[in-house]
Amino acid sequence: MTICTMATRFAAVRRTCFLLALLAPLTAAAQVDPDADGIGIYFDTAATLTSVTAPVIPPGEVQLSAWLVATRMSVPGFIRHFEGVVEWDYADNVVFRGMSAGFDMCWEMPVSYRDVMCTDVEHGTLATGDAVVLVRYDVLLYDDQVPVRFYIREFRLWLDAGAEVAQHPSSGDWNLPVAVINGPAPVATRGAAWGSVKSLFR
């Protein structure tokens, strides 16, 4: 083997290692739910985080947000209507809806642990895709020693053409949690430190 050949192979190995290093963060940030037509609660809009650690900060300030996201939607088109029930553990913490993708016809101030929605979306404004944000929940923590688990108890979604798209919970079961604050991840994902969550809002 000549010196030139050895140098060429060494350069190729270095390029391969460099590319693998670049791809590693992308792999870590992959969506939690690999299946088509999922629905879940996430702590980022790309649907990669289902657990987060957050401290209590001065009362009245929002610590973090959680998003209701439809993932890997298999039918092209535009979302016209969605209905569902989201619940969370109540332990002197406050969770409230900060944003919705449409006009909720049955919206009322959430009770201490539950949000019921039946939302109409303006025609042609919310396309299906890999990560479609439907609702944002804002969270005020008063106790960071007790996990706050989120559940999606039921969910239905329709497109402009009238077709219903069957969604499944990211946890695989309507009775299992889909996200948690200050507790272990309920589904296969990487947890997020408080610093990385704060960076989403900078």
C-alpha angles and dihedrals in degrees: 000000000000125000089247091055092049091049092050092051092046090052091050091052091050091051090050093050090048092052092048090052090053093049096049096078090047091055092049090051096051119133114275098227112057095186128091122262101017130164123202149145114254138176092225132043093240091065097239103118125065098161134047138172115223134167130222111265130185111315117265095032123112109239099190145336133239124203132213102221133184108213137204094356108200100200118071117225141072129305112242105173140002135184131189152133123242121187134182139186112271116217105148089297125123125226120177137167111260100176141006130195091231147002112304111217095192100034119139132160104291116250117237094283111013144062122193116194138184105171133184115206122207111259115270097001105101114051123197116250147133096299117016115178112218105166137009121212121199119209131208111190121206095165121037095176095074121064117241109214124194124211132189103211096182139348138182130180135190132195129221091263090059097252117139115226113209110227125196126206116257089236091058094240133063089223096055125081117258098195140011139197116214095001142081118296111268093211133030106291142108118267121237127230117226091251094059091050092051089054089065089068099046 
